[in-house]
Amino acid sequence: MKITVLKIITLILLILSVGSIFIGYVSDLDDAEKLIGFGVIGLFIFVFPLFSYYRWKDRNVKDYMITKESLEKMRDYKEKKDA
């Protein structure tokens, strides 16, 4: 299993964000709501985009788009399946 720098950064940011949210919920600090907010912001601004980029960087987007060719392939597959 190959561990890349991007994967490590994403994992560290995930742990920090979830830890911030957890500490904000369980602590009696005056800034507990800010900790929760920073954790949520960290997840949505940093962790989710980095994770999405890491998972999609080597894939071809055209494989997931509905084009004329992909519709024809689906029709042909359905016709072969029904026959």
C-alpha positions as a Python dict, from the first residue, in 0.01 Angstrom:
ca = {
    (1, 'M'): (0, 0, 0),
    (2, 'K'): (154, 326, -115),
    (3, 'I'): (110, 620, 123),
    (4, 'T'): (152, 955, -46),
    (5, 'V'): (214, 1296, 102),
    (6, 'L'): (-133, 1413, -3),
    (7, 'K'): (-292, 1119, 176),
    (8, 'I'): (-97, 1194, 495),
    (9, 'I'): (-190, 1564, 483),
    (10, 'T'): (-556, 1477, 431),
    (11, 'L'): (-550, 1231, 720),
    (12, 'I'): (-383, 1481, 955),
    (13, 'L'): (-635, 1752, 864),
    (14, 'L'): (-921, 1506, 914),
    (15, 'I'): (-795, 1412, 1260),
    (16, 'L'): (-747, 1778, 1355),
    (17, 'S'): (-1095, 1875, 1232),
    (18, 'V'): (-1274, 1586, 1400),
    (19, 'G'): (-1069, 1640, 1716),
    (20, 'S'): (-1163, 2009, 1718),
    (21, 'I'): (-1531, 1925, 1682),
    (22, 'F'): (-1512, 1660, 1955),
    (23, 'I'): (-1323, 1886, 2198),
    (24, 'G'): (-1572, 2163, 2129),
    (25, 'Y'): (-1862, 1936, 2223),
    (26, 'V'): (-1718, 1785, 2538),
    (27, 'S'): (-1532, 2081, 2686),
    (28, 'D'): (-1666, 2366, 2895),
    (29, 'L'): (-1444, 2626, 2732),
    (30, 'D'): (-1574, 2970, 2644),
    (31, 'D'): (-1466, 2918, 2284),
    (32, 'A'): (-1616, 2570, 2243),
    (33, 'E'): (-1852, 2687, 1967),
    (34, 'K'): (-1556, 2834, 1778),
    (35, 'L'): (-1374, 2500, 1799),
    (36, 'I'): (-1676, 2325, 1652),
    (37, 'G'): (-1702, 2587, 1378),
    (38, 'F'): (-1332, 2566, 1289),
    (39, 'G'): (-1360, 2188, 1275),
    (40, 'V'): (-1654, 2201, 1038),
    (41, 'I'): (-1485, 2465, 822),
    (42, 'G'): (-1171, 2253, 813),
    (43, 'L'): (-1369, 1955, 691),
    (44, 'F'): (-1552, 2137, 415),
    (45, 'I'): (-1277, 2370, 294),
    (46, 'F'): (-971, 2146, 325),
    (47, 'V'): (-1045, 1779, 391),
    (48, 'F'): (-1327, 1708, 144),
    (49, 'P'): (-1162, 1882, -155),
    (50, 'L'): (-825, 1717, -84),
    (51, 'F'): (-989, 1377, -48),
    (52, 'S'): (-1188, 1427, -369),
    (53, 'Y'): (-878, 1533, -560),
    (54, 'Y'): (-678, 1239, -424),
    (55, 'R'): (-946, 989, -528),
    (56, 'W'): (-1017, 1137, -874),
    (57, 'K'): (-672, 1255, -992),
    (58, 'D'): (-595, 950, -1211),
    (59, 'R'): (-941, 894, -1354),
    (60, 'N'): (-1091, 998, -1684),
    (61, 'V'): (-1400, 1214, -1635),
    (62, 'K'): (-1540, 1108, -1973),
    (63, 'D'): (-1588, 756, -1838),
    (64, 'Y'): (-1853, 892, -1599),
    (65, 'M'): (-2031, 1131, -1838),
    (66, 'I'): (-2339, 1040, -2038),
    (67, 'T'): (-2246, 1083, -2403),
    (68, 'K'): (-2391, 956, -2726),
    (69, 'E'): (-2143, 668, -2730),
    (70, 'S'): (-2219, 565, -2371),
    (71, 'L'): (-2594, 568, -2442),
    (72, 'E'): (-2537, 342, -2744),
    (73, 'K'): (-2328, 104, -2531),
    (74, 'M'): (-2608, 91, -2270),
    (75, 'R'): (-2869, 20, -2538),
    (76, 'D'): (-2655, -253, -2693),
    (77, 'Y'): (-2595, -410, -2352),
    (78, 'K'): (-2966, -406, -2273),
    (79, 'E'): (-3054, -559, -2609),
    (80, 'K'): (-2800, -838, -2560),
    (81, 'K'): (-2928, -898, -2209),
    (82, 'D'): (-3293, -916, -2321),
    (83, 'A'): (-3222, -1147, -2615),
}
